[in-house]
Amino acid sequence: DTTVVPDSFMAYPNPMGIETQHMVFAYSLDAACDVIIAIYDPFGNLVKETNINSGDAGARAGRNYWIWYGDNDEGQRVASGVYYVAIKGWTHTATIFDRKMKVGVVW
């Protein structure tokens, strides 16, 4: 049962940096659903967005993982700083998952 999962949304390592060069987002979904992952800069500008279809890796019932390599939608490395991550999962009738987190990047 994934309805009561401690740390149902985690990012590690946080902050990510020159040694790791990636960050893993781990989250639990009660059911398979469509998922959108959006990363914003401190000014609210969208930096990267990923859409995952229900049933695909990252949008299945249970524990899911998505890796960010510190890049934007153009494939360029983002600047060092604070970023805001929003992960939302939904079906045609309900929101399954809706979490936000602040993460750091230090190059």
TORNU-198459 format. One record per atom (N, C-alpha, C, CB): z negated, y negated, x; atom name; residue number from 1. Coordinates in Angstrom, 2 decimals. Atoms other than C-alpha are relative to their C-alpha. Glycine has a CB too. Layout:
<atoms>
<<Z; Y; X>; 'CA'; NUM>
...
</atoms>
This chain:
<atoms>
<<0.00; 1.18; 0.85>; 'N'; 1>
<<0.00; 0.00; 0.00>; 'CA'; 1>
<<0.00; -1.23; 0.89>; 'C'; 1>
<<-1.22; 0.00; -0.96>; 'CB'; 1>
<<-0.10; 1.18; -0.85>; 'N'; 2>
<<1.12; -3.26; 1.61>; 'CA'; 2>
<<-0.49; -1.27; -0.69>; 'C'; 2>
<<1.44; -0.20; 0.44>; 'CB'; 2>
<<0.45; 1.20; 0.69>; 'N'; 3>
<<-0.47; -5.61; -0.93>; 'CA'; 3>
<<-1.18; -0.66; 0.69>; 'C'; 3>
<<-0.38; 0.33; -1.42>; 'CB'; 3>
<<1.12; 0.57; -0.75>; 'N'; 4>
<<-3.58; -6.09; 1.23>; 'CA'; 4>
<<0.17; 0.41; 1.45>; 'C'; 4>
<<-1.39; 0.47; -0.58>; 'CB'; 4>
<<-0.27; -0.30; -1.40>; 'N'; 5>
<<-2.44; -6.21; 4.82>; 'CA'; 5>
<<-0.52; -1.15; 0.84>; 'C'; 5>
<<1.53; 0.23; 0.25>; 'CB'; 5>
<<0.43; 1.08; -0.87>; 'N'; 6>
<<-4.39; -8.18; 7.40>; 'CA'; 6>
<<1.15; -0.42; 0.90>; 'C'; 6>
<<-1.23; 0.43; 0.85>; 'CB'; 6>
<<-1.07; 0.52; -0.84>; 'N'; 7>
<<-2.09; -10.40; 9.43>; 'CA'; 7>
<<1.37; 0.42; -0.53>; 'C'; 7>
<<-0.18; 0.48; 1.44>; 'CB'; 7>
<<-1.27; -0.39; 0.59>; 'N'; 8>
<<0.79; -9.84; 7.03>; 'CA'; 8>
<<1.16; -0.84; 0.51>; 'C'; 8>
<<-0.08; -0.10; -1.50>; 'CB'; 8>
<<-1.06; 0.78; -0.65>; 'N'; 9>
<<2.73; -12.46; 9.02>; 'CA'; 9>
<<-0.53; -0.42; 1.36>; 'C'; 9>
<<0.43; -1.24; -0.87>; 'CB'; 9>
<<0.43; 0.33; -1.36>; 'N'; 10>
<<2.39; -12.70; 12.81>; 'CA'; 10>
<<1.21; -0.36; 0.85>; 'C'; 10>
<<-0.78; 1.20; 0.64>; 'CB'; 10>
<<-1.03; 0.32; -0.99>; 'N'; 11>
<<4.38; -14.16; 15.69>; 'CA'; 11>
<<-0.61; 0.21; 1.38>; 'C'; 11>
<<0.54; -1.48; -0.17>; 'CB'; 11>
<<0.52; -0.25; -1.35>; 'N'; 12>
<<3.97; -12.97; 19.27>; 'CA'; 12>
<<1.14; 0.17; 0.98>; 'C'; 12>
<<-0.91; 1.24; 0.01>; 'CB'; 12>
<<1.09; 0.87; -0.47>; 'N'; 13>
<<3.88; -14.08; 21.94>; 'CA'; 13>
<<0.18; -1.41; -0.57>; 'C'; 13>
<<-0.03; -0.04; 1.55>; 'CB'; 13>
<<-0.03; 1.37; 0.51>; 'N'; 14>
<<2.99; -17.51; 20.64>; 'CA'; 14>
<<-0.97; -0.81; 0.83>; 'C'; 14>
<<-0.36; -0.06; -1.53>; 'CB'; 14>
<<-1.39; 0.43; -0.08>; 'N'; 15>
<<3.91; -19.66; 22.39>; 'CA'; 15>
<<0.85; 0.97; 0.83>; 'C'; 15>
<<0.08; -1.39; 0.60>; 'CB'; 15>
<<-0.92; -0.75; -0.86>; 'N'; 16>
<<6.99; -18.02; 23.82>; 'CA'; 16>
<<0.38; -0.91; 1.16>; 'C'; 16>
<<1.28; 0.49; -0.79>; 'CB'; 16>
<<-0.32; 0.81; -1.16>; 'N'; 17>
<<8.10; -19.13; 27.23>; 'CA'; 17>
<<0.99; 0.64; 0.93>; 'C'; 17>
<<-1.24; -0.31; 0.75>; 'CB'; 17>
<<-0.99; -0.41; -0.98>; 'N'; 18>
<<10.15; -18.61; 30.33>; 'CA'; 18>
<<-0.14; 1.47; 0.36>; 'C'; 18>
<<-0.12; -0.86; 1.25>; 'CB'; 18>
<<0.21; -1.41; -0.37>; 'N'; 19>
<<8.58; -15.20; 31.01>; 'CA'; 19>
<<0.42; 0.97; -1.10>; 'C'; 19>
<<-1.45; 0.23; 0.36>; 'CB'; 19>
<<-0.33; -0.92; 1.09>; 'N'; 20>
<<9.11; -13.67; 27.57>; 'CA'; 20>
<<1.38; -0.27; -0.59>; 'C'; 20>
<<-1.04; -0.09; -1.10>; 'CB'; 20>
<<-1.30; 0.45; 0.50>; 'N'; 21>
<<12.16; -15.64; 26.32>; 'CA'; 21>
<<0.35; 0.53; -1.39>; 'C'; 21>
<<1.07; 0.39; 0.95>; 'CB'; 21>
<<-0.21; -0.38; 1.39>; 'N'; 22>
<<11.73; -14.28; 22.80>; 'CA'; 22>
<<-1.35; 0.03; -0.72>; 'C'; 22>
<<0.71; 1.39; -0.11>; 'CB'; 22>
<<1.19; -0.07; 0.83>; 'N'; 23>
<<9.26; -14.21; 19.94>; 'CA'; 23>
<<0.28; 1.00; -1.12>; 'C'; 23>
<<-0.40; -1.40; -0.58>; 'CB'; 23>
<<-0.14; -1.00; 1.06>; 'N'; 24>
<<8.73; -11.32; 17.51>; 'CA'; 24>
<<-0.78; -0.47; -1.22>; 'C'; 24>
<<-0.49; 1.40; 0.48>; 'CB'; 24>
<<0.67; 0.28; 1.27>; 'N'; 25>
<<7.94; -12.10; 13.88>; 'CA'; 25>
<<-0.19; 1.34; -0.70>; 'C'; 25>
<<0.83; -1.01; -0.88>; 'CB'; 25>
<<0.33; -1.23; 0.71>; 'N'; 26>
<<6.19; -9.22; 12.12>; 'CA'; 26>
<<-0.56; -0.38; -1.37>; 'C'; 26>
<<-1.02; 0.89; 0.81>; 'CB'; 26>
<<0.44; 0.32; 1.36>; 'N'; 27>
<<5.69; -9.29; 8.36>; 'CA'; 27>
<<0.14; 1.23; -0.87>; 'C'; 27>
<<0.82; -1.19; -0.58>; 'CB'; 27>
<<0.01; -1.14; 0.92>; 'N'; 28>
<<5.00; -6.87; 5.53>; 'CA'; 28>
<<0.49; -0.43; -1.37>; 'C'; 28>
<<-1.41; 0.61; -0.10>; 'CB'; 28>
<<-0.54; 0.25; 1.33>; 'N'; 29>
<<6.89; -6.74; 2.26>; 'CA'; 29>
<<-0.47; 1.10; -0.95>; 'C'; 29>
<<1.56; -0.08; 0.03>; 'CB'; 29>
<<0.42; -0.97; 1.00>; 'N'; 30>
<<5.62; -5.06; -0.90>; 'CA'; 30>
<<1.18; 0.81; -0.52>; 'C'; 30>
<<-0.70; -0.71; -1.16>; 'CB'; 30>
<<-1.20; -0.67; 0.49>; 'N'; 31>
<<9.20; -4.14; -1.83>; 'CA'; 31>
<<1.19; -0.51; 0.79>; 'C'; 31>
<<0.20; -0.25; -1.53>; 'CB'; 31>
<<-1.24; 0.46; -0.61>; 'N'; 32>
<<12.70; -4.33; -0.42>; 'CA'; 32>
<<0.48; -1.23; -0.77>; 'C'; 32>
<<1.10; 1.13; 0.02>; 'CB'; 32>
<<-0.44; 1.23; 0.65>; 'N'; 33>
<<14.09; -7.80; -1.12>; 'CA'; 33>
<<0.89; -0.77; 0.96>; 'C'; 33>
<<-1.22; -0.86; -0.45>; 'CB'; 33>
<<-0.75; 0.90; -0.87>; 'N'; 34>
<<16.46; -10.46; 0.19>; 'CA'; 34>
<<-1.00; -0.87; 0.75>; 'C'; 34>
<<1.01; -0.87; -0.83>; 'CB'; 34>
<<0.91; 0.79; -0.83>; 'N'; 35>
<<14.84; -12.40; 3.04>; 'CA'; 35>
<<0.78; -1.12; 0.67>; 'C'; 35>
<<-0.70; 0.90; 1.08>; 'CB'; 35>
<<-0.55; 1.11; -0.77>; 'N'; 36>
<<15.56; -15.80; 4.52>; 'CA'; 36>
<<-1.06; -0.45; 0.99>; 'C'; 36>
<<0.44; -1.19; -0.94>; 'CB'; 36>
<<0.88; 0.49; -1.05>; 'N'; 37>
<<14.02; -16.90; 7.81>; 'CA'; 37>
<<0.57; -1.32; 0.47>; 'C'; 37>
<<-0.13; 1.03; 1.19>; 'CB'; 37>
<<-0.45; 1.34; -0.39>; 'N'; 38>
<<14.24; -20.61; 8.59>; 'CA'; 38>
<<-0.97; -0.58; 1.02>; 'C'; 38>
<<0.11; -0.93; -1.25>; 'CB'; 38>
<<0.79; 0.64; -1.05>; 'N'; 39>
<<13.03; -22.42; 11.71>; 'CA'; 39>
<<0.35; -1.48; 0.02>; 'C'; 39>
<<0.25; 0.67; 1.41>; 'CB'; 39>
<<-0.17; 1.45; 0.06>; 'N'; 40>
<<12.52; -26.19; 11.64>; 'CA'; 40>
<<-0.66; -0.65; 1.20>; 'C'; 40>
<<-0.59; -0.57; -1.30>; 'CB'; 40>
<<0.64; 0.78; -1.05>; 'N'; 41>
<<11.77; -28.76; 14.32>; 'CA'; 41>
<<-1.10; -0.85; -0.63>; 'C'; 41>
<<1.04; -0.90; 0.76>; 'CB'; 41>
<<1.11; 0.78; 0.55>; 'N'; 42>
<<8.78; -31.14; 13.95>; 'CA'; 42>
<<0.43; -1.09; -0.99>; 'C'; 42>
<<-0.77; -0.64; 1.12>; 'CB'; 42>
<<-0.50; 1.04; 0.90>; 'N'; 43>
<<11.00; -33.62; 12.06>; 'CA'; 43>
<<0.56; 0.58; -1.29>; 'C'; 43>
<<1.07; -0.83; 0.70>; 'CB'; 43>
<<-0.49; -0.64; 1.21>; 'N'; 44>
<<11.97; -31.07; 9.42>; 'CA'; 44>
<<1.47; 0.37; 0.03>; 'C'; 44>
<<-0.24; -0.87; -1.16>; 'CB'; 44>
<<-1.42; -0.37; -0.13>; 'N'; 45>
<<15.50; -30.49; 10.73>; 'CA'; 45>
<<0.12; 1.51; 0.17>; 'C'; 45>
<<0.65; -0.75; 1.19>; 'CB'; 45>
<<-0.23; -1.43; -0.12>; 'N'; 46>
<<16.77; -26.95; 10.28>; 'CA'; 46>
<<0.61; 0.32; 1.36>; 'C'; 46>
<<0.92; 0.51; -1.14>; 'CB'; 46>
<<-0.45; -0.39; -1.33>; 'N'; 47>
<<17.19; -25.35; 13.71>; 'CA'; 47>
<<0.76; 1.32; -0.05>; 'C'; 47>
<<-1.20; 0.12; 0.96>; 'CB'; 47>
<<-0.62; -1.32; 0.11>; 'N'; 48>
<<18.02; -21.76; 12.82>; 'CA'; 48>
<<-0.33; 0.60; -1.36>; 'C'; 48>
<<-0.47; 0.95; 1.14>; 'CB'; 48>
<<0.21; -0.66; 1.28>; 'N'; 49>
<<18.48; -19.82; 9.61>; 'CA'; 49>
<<0.67; 1.37; 0.04>; 'C'; 49>
<<0.55; -0.86; -1.17>; 'CB'; 49>
<<-0.51; -1.36; 0.07>; 'N'; 50>
<<18.94; -16.10; 9.09>; 'CA'; 50>
<<-0.24; 0.55; -1.40>; 'C'; 50>
<<-0.66; 0.91; 1.07>; 'CB'; 50>
<<0.10; -0.64; 1.31>; 'N'; 51>
<<19.63; -14.34; 5.80>; 'CA'; 51>
<<0.14; 1.51; 0.20>; 'C'; 51>
<<1.09; -0.53; -0.99>; 'CB'; 51>
<<-0.01; -1.45; -0.13>; 'N'; 52>
<<18.86; -10.62; 5.53>; 'CA'; 52>
<<0.07; 0.60; -1.40>; 'C'; 52>
<<-1.26; 0.52; 0.78>; 'CB'; 52>
<<-0.18; -0.62; 1.31>; 'N'; 53>
<<20.07; -8.52; 2.60>; 'CA'; 53>
<<-1.04; 1.09; -0.24>; 'C'; 53>
<<1.40; 0.58; -0.12>; 'CB'; 53>
<<0.96; -1.02; 0.40>; 'N'; 54>
<<17.64; -6.30; 0.72>; 'CA'; 54>
<<0.43; 1.37; 0.49>; 'C'; 54>
<<-0.18; 0.00; -1.52>; 'CB'; 54>
<<-0.27; -1.34; -0.50>; 'N'; 55>
<<17.40; -2.88; 2.32>; 'CA'; 55>
<<0.44; 0.06; 1.45>; 'C'; 55>
<<1.04; 0.63; -0.83>; 'CB'; 55>
<<-0.36; 0.05; -1.41>; 'N'; 56>
<<18.69; -4.00; 5.72>; 'CA'; 56>
<<-1.26; -0.11; 0.86>; 'C'; 56>
<<0.96; -1.19; 0.28>; 'CB'; 56>
<<1.14; 0.17; -0.91>; 'N'; 57>
<<16.42; -4.00; 8.78>; 'CA'; 57>
<<-0.49; -1.44; -0.10>; 'C'; 57>
<<0.41; 0.35; 1.48>; 'CB'; 57>
<<0.59; 1.31; 0.19>; 'N'; 58>
<<14.05; -6.92; 8.23>; 'CA'; 58>
<<-0.22; -0.36; -1.45>; 'C'; 58>
<<0.85; -1.04; 0.65>; 'CB'; 58>
<<0.13; 0.29; 1.44>; 'N'; 59>
<<14.19; -6.72; 4.43>; 'CA'; 59>
<<-0.33; 1.27; -0.78>; 'C'; 59>
<<1.28; -0.64; -0.54>; 'CB'; 59>
<<0.38; -1.26; 0.63>; 'N'; 60>
<<12.72; -3.31; 3.64>; 'CA'; 60>
<<-1.48; -0.03; -0.39>; 'C'; 60>
<<0.27; 1.19; 0.95>; 'CB'; 60>
<<1.42; -0.12; 0.37>; 'N'; 61>
<<9.45; -2.38; 1.94>; 'CA'; 61>
<<-0.78; 0.47; 1.22>; 'C'; 61>
<<-0.19; 0.98; -1.20>; 'CB'; 61>
<<0.83; -0.36; -1.14>; 'N'; 62>
<<6.65; -2.14; 4.50>; 'CA'; 62>
<<0.11; -1.01; 1.12>; 'C'; 62>
<<0.37; 1.38; 0.51>; 'CB'; 62>
<<0.03; 0.88; -1.18>; 'N'; 63>
<<6.46; -3.57; 8.02>; 'CA'; 63>
<<1.43; -0.31; 0.46>; 'C'; 63>
<<-0.81; 0.64; 1.15>; 'CB'; 63>
<<-1.31; 0.46; -0.46>; 'N'; 64>
<<9.46; -5.61; 9.23>; 'CA'; 64>
<<-0.18; -0.86; 1.24>; 'C'; 64>
<<0.73; -0.78; -1.11>; 'CB'; 64>
<<0.01; 0.79; -1.23>; 'N'; 65>
<<10.33; -7.34; 12.49>; 'CA'; 65>
<<1.30; -0.76; 0.11>; 'C'; 65>
<<-0.22; 0.91; 1.24>; 'CB'; 65>
<<-1.18; 0.80; -0.31>; 'N'; 66>
<<12.71; -10.12; 13.44>; 'CA'; 66>
<<-0.27; -0.70; 1.32>; 'C'; 66>
<<0.33; -1.03; -1.16>; 'CB'; 66>
<<0.19; 0.59; -1.33>; 'N'; 67>
<<13.22; -11.41; 16.99>; 'CA'; 67>
<<0.79; -1.30; 0.09>; 'C'; 67>
<<0.45; 0.99; 1.12>; 'CB'; 67>
<<-0.64; 1.30; -0.26>; 'N'; 68>
<<13.96; -15.05; 17.81>; 'CA'; 68>
<<0.04; -0.19; 1.50>; 'C'; 68>
<<-0.76; -1.18; -0.71>; 'CB'; 68>
<<-0.19; 0.19; -1.43>; 'N'; 69>
<<15.37; -15.77; 21.25>; 'CA'; 69>
<<-0.07; -1.47; 0.42>; 'C'; 69>
<<1.32; 0.59; 0.43>; 'CB'; 69>
<<0.16; 1.41; -0.33>; 'N'; 70>
<<14.57; -19.48; 21.15>; 'CA'; 70>
<<1.30; -0.78; -0.07>; 'C'; 70>
<<-0.58; -0.14; 1.37>; 'CB'; 70>
<<-1.29; 0.66; 0.12>; 'N'; 71>
<<18.09; -20.45; 20.13>; 'CA'; 71>
<<0.15; -0.64; -1.38>; 'C'; 71>
<<1.15; 0.99; 0.25>; 'CB'; 71>
<<-0.30; 0.62; 1.29>; 'N'; 72>
<<19.51; -22.62; 17.38>; 'CA'; 72>
<<1.20; 0.71; -0.62>; 'C'; 72>
<<0.27; -1.54; 0.17>; 'CB'; 72>
<<-1.13; -0.63; 0.68>; 'N'; 73>
<<22.33; -21.79; 14.96>; 'CA'; 73>
<<1.29; -0.04; 0.82>; 'C'; 73>
<<0.24; -0.66; -1.33>; 'CB'; 73>
<<-1.18; 0.07; -0.87>; 'N'; 74>
<<24.87; -22.78; 17.64>; 'CA'; 74>
<<-0.15; 0.88; 1.24>; 'C'; 74>
<<0.25; -1.44; 0.43>; 'CB'; 74>
<<0.23; -0.88; -1.14>; 'N'; 75>
<<23.37; -20.32; 20.13>; 'CA'; 75>
<<-0.56; -0.71; 1.23>; 'C'; 75>
<<1.26; 0.66; 0.37>; 'CB'; 75>
<<0.56; 0.77; -1.12>; 'N'; 76>
<<21.89; -23.07; 22.34>; 'CA'; 76>
<<-1.52; 0.13; 0.01>; 'C'; 76>
<<0.42; -1.49; -0.08>; 'CB'; 76>
<<1.45; -0.07; -0.14>; 'N'; 77>
<<18.34; -22.86; 23.67>; 'CA'; 77>
<<-0.63; -1.27; -0.56>; 'C'; 77>
<<-0.41; 0.21; 1.48>; 'CB'; 77>
<<0.70; 1.16; 0.55>; 'N'; 78>
<<15.94; -25.12; 21.77>; 'CA'; 78>
<<-0.87; -0.63; 1.08>; 'C'; 78>
<<-0.85; 0.41; -1.23>; 'CB'; 78>
<<0.88; 0.70; -0.94>; 'N'; 79>
<<13.77; -27.67; 23.56>; 'CA'; 79>
<<-1.42; 0.54; -0.13>; 'C'; 79>
<<0.03; -1.53; -0.26>; 'CB'; 79>
<<1.42; -0.33; 0.09>; 'N'; 80>
<<10.13; -27.00; 24.37>; 'CA'; 80>
<<-0.63; -0.83; -1.10>; 'C'; 80>
<<-0.72; -0.25; 1.36>; 'CB'; 80>
<<0.68; 0.75; 1.05>; 'N'; 81>
<<7.87; -28.01; 21.52>; 'CA'; 81>
<<-0.53; 0.90; -1.09>; 'C'; 81>
<<0.94; -1.01; -0.60>; 'CB'; 81>
<<0.55; -0.70; 1.16>; 'N'; 82>
<<6.40; -27.04; 18.17>; 'CA'; 82>
<<1.11; 0.18; -1.03>; 'C'; 82>
<<-1.21; -0.79; -0.60>; 'CB'; 82>
<<-0.98; -0.30; 1.04>; 'N'; 83>
<<8.51; -25.39; 15.49>; 'CA'; 83>
<<-0.73; 0.61; -1.19>; 'C'; 83>
<<1.11; 0.97; 0.53>; 'CB'; 83>
<<0.57; -0.53; 1.23>; 'N'; 84>
<<7.80; -24.40; 11.90>; 'CA'; 84>
<<0.91; 1.10; -0.52>; 'C'; 84>
<<-0.20; -1.12; -1.06>; 'CB'; 84>
<<-0.76; -1.16; 0.45>; 'N'; 85>
<<8.88; -21.00; 10.64>; 'CA'; 85>
<<-0.39; 0.30; -1.45>; 'C'; 85>
<<-0.26; 1.24; 0.91>; 'CB'; 85>
<<0.22; -0.39; 1.39>; 'N'; 86>
<<9.27; -20.12; 6.97>; 'CA'; 86>
<<0.75; 1.30; -0.26>; 'C'; 86>
<<0.47; -1.13; -0.99>; 'CB'; 86>
<<-0.63; -1.27; 0.38>; 'N'; 87>
<<9.94; -16.57; 5.81>; 'CA'; 87>
<<-0.24; 0.19; -1.49>; 'C'; 87>
<<-0.58; 1.21; 0.84>; 'CB'; 87>
<<0.10; -0.18; 1.45>; 'N'; 88>
<<10.68; -16.01; 2.14>; 'CA'; 88>
<<0.79; 1.23; -0.41>; 'C'; 88>
<<0.50; -1.26; -0.76>; 'CB'; 88>
<<-0.67; -1.18; 0.54>; 'N'; 89>
<<11.53; -12.77; 0.37>; 'CA'; 89>
<<-0.02; -0.05; -1.51>; 'C'; 89>
<<-0.67; 1.29; 0.51>; 'CB'; 89>
<<-0.07; 0.08; 1.46>; 'N'; 90>
<<12.69; -12.54; -3.22>; 'CA'; 90>
<<0.97; 1.04; -0.56>; 'C'; 90>
<<0.43; -1.39; -0.43>; 'CB'; 90>
<<-0.94; -0.79; 0.78>; 'N'; 91>
<<14.38; -10.39; -5.81>; 'CA'; 91>
<<0.54; -0.92; -1.08>; 'C'; 91>
<<-0.69; 1.30; -0.62>; 'CB'; 91>
<<-0.55; 0.85; 1.06>; 'N'; 92>
<<16.31; -11.65; -8.82>; 'CA'; 92>
<<-1.06; -0.41; -1.02>; 'C'; 92>
<<1.14; 0.72; -0.70>; 'CB'; 92>
<<1.03; 0.33; 0.99>; 'N'; 93>
<<13.05; -11.74; -10.80>; 'CA'; 93>
<<-1.30; -0.56; 0.58>; 'C'; 93>
<<-0.32; 1.21; -0.78>; 'CB'; 93>
<<1.31; 0.41; -0.53>; 'N'; 94>
<<10.22; -12.58; -8.38>; 'CA'; 94>
<<0.06; -0.32; 1.49>; 'C'; 94>
<<-1.03; 1.09; -0.25>; 'CB'; 94>
<<0.20; 0.24; -1.42>; 'N'; 95>
<<9.14; -14.00; -5.05>; 'CA'; 95>
<<-0.94; 1.09; 0.51>; 'C'; 95>
<<-0.59; -1.44; 0.28>; 'CB'; 95>
<<0.76; -1.11; -0.56>; 'N'; 96>
<<7.87; -11.09; -2.95>; 'CA'; 96>
<<-0.88; -0.47; 1.16>; 'C'; 96>
<<0.94; 1.12; 0.48>; 'CB'; 96>
<<0.68; 0.42; -1.23>; 'N'; 97>
<<6.81; -12.95; 0.21>; 'CA'; 97>
<<0.36; -1.46; 0.25>; 'C'; 97>
<<0.40; 0.90; 1.22>; 'CB'; 97>
<<-0.26; 1.41; -0.30>; 'N'; 98>
<<6.45; -16.63; 1.09>; 'CA'; 98>
<<-1.08; -0.49; 0.96>; 'C'; 98>
<<0.03; -0.88; -1.32>; 'CB'; 98>
<<0.97; 0.40; -1.02>; 'N'; 99>
<<4.74; -17.59; 4.36>; 'CA'; 99>
<<0.62; -1.02; 0.95>; 'C'; 99>
<<-0.50; 1.24; 0.79>; 'CB'; 99>
<<-0.42; 1.00; -0.99>; 'N'; 100>
<<4.89; -20.42; 6.86>; 'CA'; 100>
<<-0.94; 0.07; 1.20>; 'C'; 100>
<<0.00; -1.44; -0.61>; 'CB'; 100>
<<0.80; -0.07; -1.23>; 'N'; 101>
<<3.67; -20.65; 10.45>; 'CA'; 101>
<<0.53; -1.02; 1.00>; 'C'; 101>
<<0.03; 1.43; 0.60>; 'CB'; 101>
<<-0.36; 0.89; -1.10>; 'N'; 102>
<<3.64; -23.07; 13.37>; 'CA'; 102>
<<0.06; 0.84; 1.27>; 'C'; 102>
<<-1.03; -1.19; 0.14>; 'CB'; 102>
<<-0.14; -0.74; -1.26>; 'N'; 103>
<<4.92; -21.66; 16.69>; 'CA'; 103>
<<0.35; -0.97; 1.12>; 'C'; 103>
<<1.08; 1.12; -0.13>; 'CB'; 103>
<<-0.29; 0.84; -1.16>; 'N'; 104>
<<5.34; -23.02; 20.19>; 'CA'; 104>
<<1.04; 0.62; 0.91>; 'C'; 104>
<<-1.27; -0.27; 0.77>; 'CB'; 104>
<<-0.99; -0.40; -1.01>; 'N'; 105>
<<8.13; -22.89; 22.75>; 'CA'; 105>
<<-0.29; -0.81; 1.24>; 'C'; 105>
<<1.49; -0.21; -0.50>; 'CB'; 105>
<<0.28; 0.68; -1.27>; 'N'; 106>
<<7.38; -23.70; 26.40>; 'CA'; 106>
<<0.93; 0.60; 1.05>; 'C'; 106>
<<-1.51; 0.15; 0.43>; 'CB'; 106>
<<-0.95; -0.50; -1.02>; 'N'; 107>
<<10.28; -23.32; 28.84>; 'CA'; 107>
<<-0.41; -0.43; 1.37>; 'C'; 107>
<<1.41; -0.49; -0.28>; 'CB'; 107>
</atoms>
